[in-house]
């Protein structure tokens, strides 16, 4: 029997970034973290931006750290927040009035039976806080503040130590690799104590010469590697990735070799060692930032295995549109949709765009499949740039040419505060009587003059099932957007 595989898509056939969604229609909102593999399950840990966190904006809230799990890196389940970051204490430590809190990394201490979380903070001297949990999904509880050998006399709450990675060697010894901002961005590696909660003092400085950050530490065939952002460039949509090698985590380390000039459109974040029954994968990840825009909840991901030469050198990255990963266990096939009461565009292959404001309107049409009540509708949307007016949603009867028939059957005014910064299904009840074969349109518009509301769109949608249309302030009617679908779902209940 052939080995089962899963296919992970980074970009669609048009080269557009593809957003990853949970089965509930929520965009995966976990950034600048890592993917860890524990007991046959992938866990994505990352910083959430969905509540509106903006780096450098003083009144921006801290959203916390999230976990998602998957058995194939395709279908993700939201496992919630790693700990409660909504408290006054954590807001004071991490909200926009500070440098923020980032980079959740989790390792397992086999001897102690604990999962250990390190995060990067800027409210103390060391630059990190540490937590433990009995489960890879938490909740994680903070333990004693760690100490490290570097910058231990620096000013409190300064730019001391930054972006990091944690790594466990074959003998169970753990290490932390981090950025030393006091030396303008060199990389430091320090051994951790047996509990993985603090440094031992054994360390190596200046693994890089400076202007670097975001290290990823791993081991392959007896050789230690550290990848890093070269140069450092926070929230950049394209900065380089380089690596160095050593025979010990504490060096000496080689000169750097660049394997990408733009990290496939982002900034390097991690390299995870995934040990499968079929072999080991060294999974590289970069954050496809929104180019320092005001809404980094829209940032996507680039994931792909690193490829090595026989001498252990890493091949230059090719920026794969998609790649396949063997599955350790046979996956159960997802049940096929047989309920004709649900009309849905699905959640795969969608990108995001934000322009609904002023006179711009977006439309999604669909054809009903049975007589009954259109009981519930979901449309994926988000906000960006602090829109100053509500999002208006309406449902009309429509024609095949996207023209609207008569007055709306349903209208809803949604306050901006009710819309997330990350793309999610917005669901509402309608109770509109429909007949099989009837054609209807969901229309999104807003009078906002500041900011915008966004849509999730797929430009490779099959013809004949449904379609999307666009109307600008100067247009009298909607114009079809060929092969496009917005992300939506409609549920029809029997009368």
C-alpha positions in Angstrom: 0.0 0.0 0.0 1.3 3.4 -0.9 2.4 5.8 1.8 -0.3 8.3 2.6 0.8 12.0 2.3 -0.6 15.4 3.0 0.0 18.4 0.7 0.7 21.7 2.3 0.0 24.8 0.0 2.0 28.0 0.4 0.9 29.8 -2.7 -1.9 29.2 -5.3 -1.3 28.7 -9.0 -1.3 32.4 -9.5 1.4 32.9 -6.9 -0.9 34.5 -4.4 -0.3 33.7 -0.7 -2.9 31.2 0.7 -4.3 31.7 4.1 -4.7 28.7 6.4 -8.1 28.2 8.0 -9.5 26.0 10.7 -12.5 23.8 9.9 -14.7 26.5 11.6 -13.7 29.1 9.0 -11.2 31.0 11.3 -7.9 32.1 9.8 -5.0 30.6 11.7 -3.8 33.5 13.9 -0.4 32.3 15.4 2.6 34.2 14.2 6.4 34.5 14.9 6.4 31.1 16.7 7.1 27.6 15.6 5.6 24.2 14.7 6.5 21.5 17.2 5.8 17.7 16.8 4.8 15.8 20.0 3.5 12.2 19.9 2.3 12.2 16.3 0.6 15.6 16.5 1.8 19.0 15.0 1.4 22.0 17.3 1.6 25.5 15.9 2.4 28.0 18.6 2.4 31.8 17.9 1.5 35.3 18.8 -2.1 36.3 18.1 -2.8 39.6 16.4 -6.6 39.1 15.9 -7.7 41.5 18.7 -5.8 44.4 17.1 -2.3 44.4 18.5 0.0 46.8 16.7 3.6 47.1 17.5 4.4 50.6 18.6 0.8 51.8 19.0 0.4 52.6 22.7 -3.2 51.8 23.2 -3.1 48.5 21.2 -4.1 45.5 23.3 -2.0 42.4 23.7 -3.9 39.4 22.2 -1.8 36.6 23.8 -0.3 33.4 22.4 -2.4 30.7 20.7 -2.0 27.0 19.9 -3.4 25.1 17.0 -3.0 21.3 16.5 -3.1 19.1 13.4 -2.2 15.5 12.4 -1.3 16.5 8.8 -0.4 20.2 8.8 -3.4 20.9 6.6 -6.4 20.6 8.9 -5.9 22.8 12.0 -7.9 22.9 15.2 -7.8 26.0 17.5 -6.7 24.8 20.9 -7.1 28.2 22.6 -4.7 30.5 24.3 -1.6 29.2 26.0 -2.4 31.2 29.2 -4.8 34.1 30.0 -3.1 37.2 28.7 -6.2 39.4 29.2 -5.2 40.3 32.8 -4.0 43.7 33.8 -0.6 42.3 34.6 0.0 40.8 31.1 -1.5 43.8 29.4 1.0 46.0 31.2 3.8 43.7 30.2 3.0 43.2 26.6 0.5 45.8 25.2 1.4 48.5 22.6 2.9 50.8 25.2 5.8 48.3 25.6 8.0 46.6 23.0 5.5 43.7 23.1 5.8 40.0 23.8 6.6 37.5 21.0 8.1 34.2 19.9 6.5 31.3 21.9 8.7 28.2 21.8 7.8 24.9 23.5 10.2 22.0 24.3 9.5 18.8 26.2 11.6 17.9 29.2 11.4 14.1 29.2 13.1 13.6 32.5 10.7 16.0 34.3 7.6 15.2 32.2 7.0 18.9 31.6 6.4 21.0 28.5 8.4 24.2 28.8 7.4 27.5 27.1 9.8 30.4 26.6 8.5 33.7 25.4 10.4 36.9 24.5 9.4 40.0 26.7 10.8 43.4 27.2 9.5 44.3 30.7 12.4 42.7 32.6 16.2 42.6 32.3 16.7 39.1 30.9 14.2 39.5 28.0 12.3 36.2 28.6 9.7 34.6 30.8 9.3 30.8 31.2 6.2 28.6 31.8 5.5 24.9 32.3 2.5 22.6 31.6 1.6 18.9 31.7 0.1 19.2 28.2 1.4 20.6 24.9 -1.7 22.8 24.7 -1.5 24.1 28.2 -2.6 25.9 30.2 1.0 27.1 30.9 1.9 28.5 34.3 4.7 31.0 34.7 7.6 29.9 36.9 10.6 31.8 38.4 12.1 34.5 36.1 15.1 33.0 34.2 18.7 34.2 34.2 21.1 34.2 31.3 24.8 35.0 31.1 24.5 37.8 28.7 23.2 41.3 29.6 22.5 40.4 33.2 23.5 43.9 34.3 21.7 45.8 31.5 18.9 48.2 32.3 15.6 46.7 33.1 12.9 46.8 30.4 15.5 47.8 27.7 16.4 46.3 24.3 18.6 43.6 25.8 17.9 40.1 24.6 15.4 39.3 21.8 14.1 36.7 19.3 15.0 33.2 20.3 14.7 29.5 19.8 14.9 26.5 22.2 16.5 23.2 21.3 16.9 19.8 23.0 19.9 17.7 22.1 20.0 13.9 21.8 21.3 13.5 25.3 18.5 15.7 26.8 20.6 18.8 27.2 18.6 21.9 26.2 19.9 25.2 24.8 18.5 28.6 24.0 19.7 30.6 21.0 18.8 34.3 21.1 19.5 37.8 19.8 21.7 40.1 21.7 20.5 43.6 21.0 23.2 45.2 23.1 25.7 44.1 20.4 23.4 45.3 17.5 22.0 41.9 16.8 24.5 39.1 17.3 23.4 35.6 18.1 24.1 34.0 21.5 23.7 30.3 22.4 23.5 29.2 26.1 23.0 25.8 27.7 19.9 25.5 29.9 19.7 23.8 33.3 18.2 20.4 33.8 14.7 21.8 34.2 15.0 23.9 31.0 14.0 26.9 33.1 17.2 29.0 33.2 20.7 29.3 31.8 23.7 27.4 33.2 26.1 30.2 32.3 27.9 28.0 29.7 27.4 30.0 26.5 29.0 31.3 23.3 28.7 34.9 22.1 28.9 36.4 18.7 27.8 33.4 16.7 27.0 36.1 14.0 28.7 39.4 13.5 25.5 41.5 14.0 22.4 42.9 12.3 20.8 39.4 12.6 17.9 38.0 14.6 15.4 35.1 14.8 17.7 32.1 15.2 16.6 28.5 14.6 18.8 25.9 16.2 18.8 22.2 15.2 21.0 19.1 14.7 21.4 16.8 11.7 23.9 13.9 11.3 26.1 15.1 14.2 26.3 18.7 12.8 24.6 21.6 14.6 23.0 24.3 12.5 21.7 27.8 13.3 19.6 29.6 10.8 18.8 33.3 11.2 17.4 36.5 9.6 20.1 38.1 7.6 19.8 41.0 7.9 17.4 41.6 10.8 14.3 43.3 9.6 11.2 43.3 11.8 7.9 42.8 10.0 9.6 42.8 6.6 8.0 41.1 3.6 11.3 39.6 2.4 14.6 39.6 4.2 17.4 37.0 3.8 18.0 33.6 5.5 21.5 32.4 6.3 22.9 29.6 8.3 26.1 28.5 10.2 27.3 25.1 11.4 29.3 23.7 14.3 30.3 20.4 16.0 28.9 21.6 19.3 26.1 24.1 20.2 28.7 26.2 21.9 30.9 26.4 18.8 33.1 27.3 17.3 30.7 28.2 14.5 31.4 28.5 10.8 31.1 31.5 8.6 27.6 32.2 7.3 26.0 31.0 4.1 23.0 32.6 2.6 20.3 30.3 1.3 17.6 32.9 0.5 17.5 36.6 -0.3 13.9 37.1 0.7 12.8 34.0 2.9 10.1 33.4 0.3 8.4 36.7 1.0 8.9 36.9 4.7 11.3 36.7 7.7 12.7 33.4 9.0 11.0 32.1 12.1 12.0 28.5 12.9 13.4 25.2 11.8 11.6 22.2 13.4 13.0 18.7 13.5 10.0 16.4 12.6 10.9 12.7 13.3 8.5 10.5 11.3 8.5 6.8 10.8 9.6 7.3 7.2 12.5 9.7 8.1 13.3 13.1 9.6 12.1 16.4 8.1 13.8 19.7 8.9 10.8 22.0 8.5 11.7 25.6 7.7 9.1 28.3 8.5 9.0 32.0 7.7 6.4 34.7 8.6 5.0 36.3 5.5 4.5 39.6 7.2 2.1 42.3 6.0 5.1 44.5 5.3 4.8 46.4 8.6 1.2 47.3 7.8 -1.2 48.2 10.6 -2.8 44.7 10.6 -0.3 41.9 11.0 -3.2 39.5 11.8 -3.3 39.1 8.0 0.3 37.7 7.9 0.6 34.2 6.3 3.2 31.5 6.5 5.8 29.8 4.3 6.6 26.2 5.3 8.8 23.7 3.5 11.5 21.1 4.3 15.1 22.2 4.0 17.1 20.2 1.4 20.7 19.1 2.2 23.7 18.1 0.0 25.7 15.0 0.8 28.3 17.1 2.6 25.6 18.5 4.9 25.3 21.9 3.3 21.8 23.3 2.9 20.7 23.9 -0.7 19.4 27.4 -1.6 15.7 27.7 -1.0 13.4 27.4 -4.0 10.2 28.8 -2.5 7.8 25.9 -3.1 4.2 26.5 -4.1 3.3 23.3 -2.2 5.0 20.2 -0.8 4.0 16.8 0.6 4.7 15.3 3.9 4.4 11.5 4.7 1.8 10.6 7.3 2.9 8.4 10.2 -0.6 7.0 10.6 -3.3 6.3 8.1 -5.7 9.2 8.2 -9.4 8.8 8.2 -11.0 10.2 5.1 -13.1 13.3 5.8 -16.8 12.5 5.4 -18.1 13.6 2.1 -20.7 16.3 2.2 -24.1 14.7 1.4 -26.3 17.3 3.1 -27.8 19.4 0.3 -28.9 21.9 3.0 -25.4 23.4 3.2 -24.0 25.5 0.3 -20.4 26.4 0.9 -17.3 27.7 -1.0 -15.1 25.6 1.3 -12.1 27.1 3.1 -9.1 26.0 1.0 -7.1 28.2 -1.4 -8.3 31.6 -0.2 -6.3 34.9 -0.1 -7.3 38.1 1.6 -8.0 41.7 0.5 -9.3 44.8 2.2 -11.2 47.5 0.2 -14.8 47.7 1.4 -15.3 51.4 2.3 -16.7 54.5 0.8 -18.3 53.3 -2.4 -16.7 49.9 -2.9 -19.1 47.0 -2.6 -18.5 43.2 -2.8 -21.1 40.6 -3.8 -21.3 36.8 -3.6 -24.1 34.9 -5.2 -25.4 31.4 -4.8 -28.3 29.2 -5.9 -30.5 27.5 -3.4 -30.8 23.7 -3.5 -34.2 23.1 -1.9 -37.4 24.7 -0.6 -37.2 25.9 2.9 -35.7 28.7 5.1 -32.4 30.3 4.5 -31.7 30.1 8.2 -28.0 31.0 8.6 -25.4 32.7 6.5 -21.6 33.0 7.1 -19.3 35.3 5.2 -15.6 35.7 5.9 -14.6 39.3 6.7 -12.1 41.3 8.8 -11.3 44.9 9.5 -8.1 46.9 9.0 -7.1 50.5 9.6 -9.8 51.3 12.2 -12.9 51.7 10.0 -15.1 54.6 11.1 -18.5 53.2 10.0 -20.4 49.9 10.4 -20.2 47.0 7.9 -23.5 46.7 6.1 -24.6 43.2 5.0 -27.6 42.6 2.8 -29.2 39.7 1.0 -31.1 40.1 -2.2 -32.7 38.0 -4.8 -30.4 38.3 -7.9 -30.1 37.5 -11.6 -27.5 35.5 -13.3 -25.7 38.7 -14.4 -25.4 39.8 -10.7 -28.1 42.5 -11.0 -30.2 42.8 -7.8 -34.0 42.3 -7.8 -36.0 44.8 -5.8 -35.4 45.7 -2.2 -33.1 43.6 0.1 -34.7 40.6 1.8 -32.4 41.1 4.8 -30.1 43.8 6.1 -27.7 43.9 9.1 -25.5 46.7 10.4 -22.4 45.3 12.1 -20.4 47.6 14.4 -16.6 47.7 13.7 -16.0 46.5 17.3 -17.8 43.2 16.4 -15.4 42.4 13.5 -12.0 40.8 14.2 -8.7 41.9 12.7 -8.0 38.4 11.4 -10.3 36.8 8.8 -13.2 34.8 10.3 -16.6 33.7 9.4 -19.2 36.3 10.5 -22.4 34.3 11.0 -25.9 35.6 11.2 -29.5 34.3 11.1 -31.9 35.3 8.4 -35.0 33.1 8.1 -35.7 34.0 4.5 -38.2 31.7 2.7 -36.4 30.3 -0.4 -37.3 27.9 -3.2 -35.0 25.4 -5.0 -33.2 27.0 -7.9 -33.5 30.5 -6.6 -30.6 32.8 -6.9 -29.5 35.1 -4.1 -26.7 37.5 -3.4 -24.8 38.5 -0.2 -23.7 42.1 -0.5 -21.1 43.8 1.7 -20.7 47.6 1.8 -19.7 50.3 4.3 -19.8 54.1 4.4 -16.4 54.1 6.1 -14.1 56.9 5.0 -11.3 55.6 7.2 -10.0 52.0 7.2 -11.7 49.1 5.4 -13.4 45.8 5.7 -12.0 42.8 3.9 -12.9 39.6 2.1 -11.4 36.2 1.6 -11.3 35.3 -2.1 -10.4 32.4 -4.3 -9.6 33.1 -8.0 -9.6 29.5 -8.9 -13.2 28.8 -8.1 -15.0 26.3 -10.4 -17.4 27.9 -12.9 -21.1 27.4 -12.7 -21.5 26.9 -8.9 -21.4 30.5 -7.7 -19.6 33.7 -8.3 -18.4 37.1 -7.0 -18.8 40.6 -8.3 -17.5 44.1 -7.6 -18.9 47.6 -7.6 -16.9 50.8 -7.2 -18.2 54.2 -6.3 -18.4 55.1 -10.0 -20.2 51.9 -11.1 -24.0 51.8 -11.7 -24.1 48.0 -11.4 -22.0 45.0 -10.2 -19.4 43.5 -12.5 -18.5 39.8 -12.4 -15.0 38.8 -11.3 -14.2 35.8 -13.4 -13.5 32.5 -11.5 -13.7 34.3 -8.2 -15.6 33.2 -5.1 -15.7 34.8 -1.7 -15.6 32.5 1.3 -19.1 31.9 2.5 -21.6 29.3 3.8 -25.4 29.2 3.6 -27.6 26.8 5.5 -31.1 26.0 4.3 -33.6 24.4 6.8 -36.7 22.6 5.8 -40.0 24.4 6.4 
